[in-house]
């Protein structure tokens, strides 16, 4: 008997059975191109960095997707933030930087997402950013009826940490805690919005279903009903939950002549080493062998602001009094670190080894 498992796709209400007749009259998923164009501003590209204290040293931990709700709230998958079963999960959460970019501006500058609350048993998390930044975007409205087996659904998200994509499938199974579907998801799809034929938010992507480690061709979703506790905290702009959806201004989110996908990738220099002293150095007269590590965009794009960091491979002085890496160039087109090592006695070797790194954003 094969064991089934759900692979999280980080590159992260009691269900009713009857669907209203009105929801069946119009199938917004019949034209996926139009659905994509009309709803892309509901999708949020999410990046999770490891360090809030100094972004120069921050390391990208995960990329995923989210759904824009009213008043700048964003619903996503909790596992993007790490393993919530670990004892120090909450302490580590305070050290993370979560940023998001909304809709058609997914290739633009990301903004910080503030943690609001979590639903651990449902693998869901609620963020919020400045509502003024999202006032011109349409937002998702939760479905009031559960999807049924055989009904179509569509997923809007950022698989593999790349550009926004839409994938579709049918519901193959469900219970109050999960929905199974033929729609394909992968790493980066976690937290993506799942929409029913009426264009309402029916769930959130959890991961792909595997049997004994093998792909099954099915994916697992969290029903939107399981987010009831989180959705109850969303502030509705007119006092009524999702009584209307804003139309995006044409100047901001009008569909392009052709779809341009935006991608992000971490670009690394090769490891460099600065050292001073050691058995092979003359005494007196040992020298400081300083060096530099630089990196430039490799795909015709630009580095995202504040993503430059130095990756340490080895370090003989943890106090950084005698070895250090200093950021000397930090521009959209070049990042450089100066590596320095200085010994106090020629017979003692001090060194620092590592490389410059930054996150490039590019389109194709």
C-alpha positions as CSV (number, residue, x, y, z in Angstrom):
1,X,0.0,0.0,0.0
2,X,1.5,3.3,-1.1
3,X,1.7,6.2,1.4
4,X,0.2,9.5,0.2
5,X,1.7,12.8,1.1
6,X,1.2,16.5,0.3
7,X,4.2,18.3,-1.0
8,X,4.1,22.0,0.0
9,X,4.7,24.2,-3.0
10,X,7.1,26.9,-1.7
11,X,12.2,28.3,-5.9
12,X,4.8,28.7,0.0
13,X,-17.4,27.2,7.5
14,X,-18.9,23.9,7.1
15,X,-19.0,23.1,3.4
16,X,-22.3,23.2,1.6
17,X,-23.2,20.8,-1.3
18,X,-25.5,22.9,-3.4
19,X,-24.3,25.5,-5.8
20,X,-26.8,28.3,-6.7
21,X,-28.2,28.3,-10.2
22,X,-27.0,31.8,-10.8
23,X,-23.4,30.7,-10.3
24,X,-23.8,28.2,-13.1
25,X,-25.2,30.6,-15.6
26,X,-21.9,32.4,-16.2
27,X,-18.6,30.5,-16.3
28,X,-15.8,33.1,-16.1
29,X,-13.3,30.3,-16.6
30,X,-14.5,29.5,-20.1
31,X,-12.0,32.1,-21.4
32,X,-8.8,31.8,-19.3
33,X,-7.1,34.7,-21.1
34,X,-9.9,37.0,-20.1
35,X,-10.0,35.6,-16.6
36,X,-6.2,36.2,-16.4
37,X,-6.5,39.8,-17.6
38,X,-9.5,40.6,-15.4
39,X,-8.1,39.1,-12.2
40,X,-4.3,39.4,-12.3
41,X,-4.3,42.3,-9.8
42,X,-5.7,39.8,-7.2
43,X,-2.5,37.8,-7.2
44,X,0.4,38.7,-4.9
45,X,4.0,37.5,-5.4
46,X,5.5,36.8,-2.0
47,X,9.1,36.6,-1.0
48,X,10.3,35.6,2.5
49,X,13.7,36.8,3.7
50,X,15.5,35.4,6.7
51,X,16.7,38.6,8.5
52,X,14.9,41.8,9.4
53,X,17.8,43.5,11.1
54,X,20.1,44.0,8.1
55,X,18.7,43.4,4.6
56,X,22.3,43.4,3.3
57,X,22.8,40.1,5.1
58,X,19.2,38.8,4.3
59,X,18.8,35.5,2.6
60,X,15.8,34.6,0.4
61,X,14.2,31.6,2.1
62,X,11.0,31.1,0.1
63,X,8.9,32.4,-2.7
64,X,5.2,31.9,-3.0
65,X,1.8,33.4,-3.9
66,X,-1.0,35.1,-2.1
67,X,-4.5,36.6,-2.7
68,X,-5.3,40.3,-2.3
69,X,-8.4,40.9,-0.2
70,X,-10.1,44.2,0.8
71,X,-8.1,46.9,2.7
72,X,-4.7,45.6,1.7
73,X,-5.1,42.2,3.4
74,X,-3.3,39.2,1.8
75,X,-4.2,35.5,2.4
76,X,-1.6,32.9,1.8
77,X,-0.1,29.6,3.0
78,X,1.5,29.5,6.4
79,X,4.2,27.0,5.5
80,X,5.8,29.7,3.4
81,X,7.1,31.0,6.7
82,X,8.7,27.7,7.8
83,X,7.7,24.6,9.8
84,X,5.0,25.8,12.1
85,X,5.4,22.7,14.3
86,X,8.8,23.8,15.4
87,X,9.0,25.2,19.0
88,X,10.8,28.3,17.9
89,X,8.5,29.1,14.9
90,X,7.0,32.2,16.5
91,X,10.4,33.5,17.6
92,X,11.9,33.0,14.1
93,X,8.8,34.6,12.5
94,X,9.8,37.9,14.2
95,X,13.2,37.8,12.4
96,X,11.7,37.4,8.9
97,X,11.0,40.0,6.3
98,X,8.0,39.3,4.1
99,X,7.5,41.4,0.9
100,X,4.8,41.3,-1.8
101,X,4.2,42.7,-5.2
102,X,0.6,43.0,-6.4
103,X,-1.1,42.1,-9.7
104,X,0.1,43.7,-12.9
105,X,2.9,45.4,-10.9
106,X,4.4,42.1,-9.9
107,X,7.5,43.2,-11.8
108,X,7.7,46.4,-9.7
109,X,9.1,47.2,-6.3
110,X,7.8,44.9,-3.5
111,X,6.3,46.3,-0.3
112,X,6.5,44.9,3.2
113,X,3.7,42.6,4.4
114,X,2.9,42.8,8.1
115,X,1.9,39.5,9.8
116,X,-1.7,39.7,11.2
117,X,-2.7,36.2,12.2
118,X,-2.4,32.5,11.4
119,X,-4.6,29.5,11.3
120,X,-2.1,26.7,12.0
121,X,-4.3,23.7,11.6
122,X,-5.5,25.0,8.2
123,X,-2.0,26.1,7.0
124,X,-3.2,29.6,6.4
125,X,-1.8,33.1,7.2
126,X,-3.1,36.6,6.9
127,X,-0.9,39.6,6.1
128,X,-1.6,43.3,5.5
129,X,0.1,46.2,3.9
130,X,-0.8,49.9,3.5
131,X,-4.4,49.9,2.1
132,X,-3.6,53.0,0.1
133,X,-1.2,51.0,-2.0
134,X,-3.9,48.6,-3.1
135,X,-6.9,50.9,-3.4
136,X,-6.8,50.9,-7.2
137,X,-6.6,47.1,-7.6
138,X,-9.5,44.7,-7.7
139,X,-9.6,42.2,-4.8
140,X,-10.9,38.7,-4.4
141,X,-14.3,37.9,-2.8
142,X,-14.7,34.6,-0.9
143,X,-17.1,32.1,-2.3
144,X,-20.2,31.5,-0.2
145,X,-20.9,28.0,-1.6
146,X,-18.5,25.1,-1.7
147,X,-17.3,23.8,-5.0
148,X,-18.6,20.4,-6.1
149,X,-16.9,17.4,-7.6
150,X,-16.7,17.8,-11.4
151,X,-16.8,21.6,-11.3
152,X,-14.0,23.7,-12.9
153,X,-11.6,25.8,-10.9
154,X,-8.6,28.0,-11.9
155,X,-5.5,28.9,-10.0
156,X,-3.7,32.3,-10.2
157,X,-0.1,32.3,-8.9
158,X,3.6,32.5,-9.4
159,X,4.9,28.9,-9.9
160,X,8.7,28.5,-9.6
161,X,9.0,32.1,-8.4
162,X,8.4,33.3,-12.0
163,X,5.8,35.3,-13.7
164,X,2.1,35.1,-13.0
165,X,0.4,32.1,-14.5
166,X,-3.1,30.6,-14.7
167,X,-3.8,26.9,-14.6
168,X,-7.1,25.1,-14.5
169,X,-8.6,21.8,-13.7
170,X,-11.7,20.1,-12.2
171,X,-12.5,19.2,-8.6
172,X,-12.0,15.4,-8.1
173,X,-12.6,15.1,-4.4
174,X,-13.4,17.1,-1.3
175,X,-14.2,17.1,2.4
176,X,-14.6,19.9,4.9
177,X,-10.8,20.3,5.2
178,X,-9.5,19.8,1.7
179,X,-10.2,19.9,-2.0
180,X,-8.5,17.6,-4.6
181,X,-8.1,18.8,-8.2
182,X,-6.4,18.0,-11.5
183,X,-5.1,21.6,-11.7
184,X,-1.2,21.4,-11.7
185,X,0.8,23.2,-9.0
186,X,4.5,23.3,-8.2
187,X,7.0,25.1,-6.1
188,X,6.0,28.8,-5.8
189,X,2.3,28.0,-6.2
190,X,1.8,27.8,-2.4
191,X,-0.8,30.3,-1.3
192,X,-2.2,30.9,-4.8
193,X,-5.9,31.8,-5.0
194,X,-8.3,29.1,-6.3
195,X,-11.4,30.5,-8.1
196,X,-14.7,28.9,-9.0
197,X,-16.7,29.3,-12.2
198,X,-18.3,32.5,-10.8
199,X,-14.9,34.1,-10.2
200,X,-15.1,33.8,-6.4
201,X,-12.2,32.7,-4.2
202,X,-12.9,29.0,-3.4
203,X,-9.6,28.1,-1.8
204,X,-5.9,28.4,-1.3
205,X,-3.2,26.1,-2.8
206,X,-1.6,23.8,-0.2
207,X,0.6,21.6,-2.4
208,X,0.8,18.7,-4.8
209,X,-0.4,15.2,-3.9
210,X,2.2,12.4,-4.1
211,X,2.1,8.7,-3.5
212,X,5.3,7.1,-2.2
213,X,7.2,10.2,-3.4
214,X,5.8,9.9,-6.9
215,X,3.6,12.6,-8.5
216,X,0.0,11.7,-8.9
217,X,-1.1,14.5,-11.2
218,X,-3.4,15.8,-8.4
219,X,-3.1,18.9,-6.2
220,X,-4.5,19.7,-2.7
221,X,-6.3,22.9,-1.8
222,X,-7.5,24.4,1.4
223,X,-11.2,25.3,1.2
224,X,-11.9,29.0,1.7
225,X,-14.3,28.0,4.4
226,X,-11.3,27.0,6.6
227,X,-10.2,30.7,6.5
228,X,-13.4,31.9,8.3
229,X,-11.5,32.9,11.4
230,X,-9.0,34.9,9.4
231,X,-11.5,36.5,7.0
232,X,-13.5,37.7,10.0
233,X,-10.6,40.1,10.8
234,X,-10.6,41.7,7.3
235,X,-11.9,45.3,7.5
236,X,-14.5,45.8,4.8
237,X,-14.3,49.3,3.3
238,X,-18.0,49.8,3.1
239,X,-18.9,47.8,6.2
240,X,-20.3,44.9,4.1
241,X,-18.2,41.8,3.1
242,X,-17.3,42.0,-0.6
243,X,-20.4,43.9,-1.7
244,X,-18.4,45.1,-4.7
245,X,-15.2,44.8,-6.6
246,X,-13.2,47.8,-7.7
247,X,-12.5,48.1,-11.4
248,X,-8.7,48.7,-11.9
249,X,-7.9,52.0,-13.6
250,X,-6.9,51.4,-17.3
251,X,-3.8,53.4,-16.9
252,X,-2.5,51.1,-14.1
253,X,-3.7,47.6,-15.0
254,X,-5.0,47.6,-18.5
255,X,-4.1,44.3,-20.2
256,X,-0.9,44.5,-22.3
257,X,-0.8,43.7,-26.0
258,X,1.0,40.5,-25.0
259,X,1.6,38.9,-21.7
260,X,5.1,39.6,-20.3
261,X,6.2,37.3,-17.6
262,X,8.4,38.6,-14.8
263,X,11.0,36.4,-13.1
264,X,13.3,36.6,-10.1
265,X,16.6,34.7,-9.7
266,X,19.4,34.8,-7.2
267,X,22.7,35.7,-8.9
268,X,26.0,34.6,-7.2
269,X,29.6,35.4,-7.8
270,X,32.2,32.6,-7.4
271,X,33.7,32.3,-3.9
272,X,36.6,34.7,-3.2
273,X,39.1,34.6,-0.3
274,X,40.9,37.3,1.6
275,X,43.7,36.2,4.0
276,X,46.6,37.4,6.0
277,X,49.4,35.5,7.8
278,X,50.0,31.8,8.2
279,X,52.9,29.4,8.0
280,X,53.8,30.3,4.4
281,X,54.0,34.0,5.0
282,X,57.4,35.7,5.6
283,X,58.0,37.0,9.2
284,X,58.4,39.9,9.4
285,X,56.7,41.3,6.3
286,X,53.5,39.4,6.0
287,X,50.9,41.1,3.8
288,X,47.1,41.5,3.7
289,X,45.8,39.6,0.7
290,X,42.5,41.6,0.3
291,X,40.2,40.9,-2.6
292,X,36.8,41.9,-4.0
293,X,33.6,40.0,-5.0
294,X,31.3,41.5,-7.5
295,X,28.2,40.4,-9.4
296,X,26.1,41.8,-12.2
297,X,22.6,40.8,-13.6
298,X,22.9,37.8,-15.8
299,X,19.5,37.9,-17.6
300,X,19.2,41.5,-18.8
301,X,17.3,42.7,-15.8
302,X,18.1,44.7,-12.6
303,X,18.8,43.8,-9.0
304,X,15.8,44.3,-6.7
305,X,16.7,47.1,-4.2
306,X,18.1,46.0,-0.8
307,X,18.6,42.4,-1.8
308,X,22.4,42.6,-1.9
309,X,24.1,40.3,0.6
310,X,27.3,38.4,1.2
311,X,27.3,34.6,1.5
312,X,30.0,33.5,4.0
313,X,31.7,30.2,3.2
314,X,34.4,30.3,5.9
315,X,35.5,32.7,8.6
316,X,38.3,32.4,11.1
317,X,37.4,35.4,13.1
318,X,33.8,35.3,14.3
319,X,34.2,38.7,16.0
320,X,34.8,40.3,12.6
321,X,37.6,42.4,14.2
322,X,40.2,41.1,11.8
323,X,38.1,39.8,8.9
324,X,35.1,41.5,7.2
325,X,33.2,42.0,4.0
326,X,32.0,45.5,3.3
327,X,29.4,46.5,0.7
328,X,31.1,49.0,-1.6
329,X,28.8,49.0,-4.7
330,X,25.0,48.6,-4.5
331,X,23.2,49.5,-7.7
332,X,20.6,47.9,-9.9
333,X,23.4,46.8,-12.2
334,X,26.3,45.9,-10.0
335,X,26.9,44.7,-6.4
336,X,30.4,44.5,-4.9
337,X,31.9,43.5,-1.5
338,X,35.4,44.3,-0.4
339,X,37.0,41.4,1.6
340,X,39.6,42.2,4.1
341,X,41.7,40.1,6.5
342,X,44.4,41.4,8.9
343,X,46.6,39.2,11.2
344,X,48.0,40.3,14.5
345,X,50.9,37.8,14.2
346,X,52.3,36.6,10.9
347,X,52.3,33.0,12.0
348,X,48.5,33.2,12.5
349,X,46.3,33.0,9.5
350,X,43.1,35.0,9.3
351,X,40.8,34.6,6.3
352,X,37.3,35.2,5.1
353,X,35.8,33.3,2.1
354,X,32.5,33.8,0.3
355,X,30.8,35.7,-2.4
356,X,28.5,38.6,-3.3
357,X,24.9,37.8,-4.1
358,X,21.7,39.7,-5.1
359,X,18.2,39.0,-6.5
360,X,17.7,39.9,-10.2
361,X,14.3,40.7,-11.6
362,X,13.9,40.3,-15.4
363,X,11.2,39.9,-18.0
364,X,10.7,37.7,-21.1
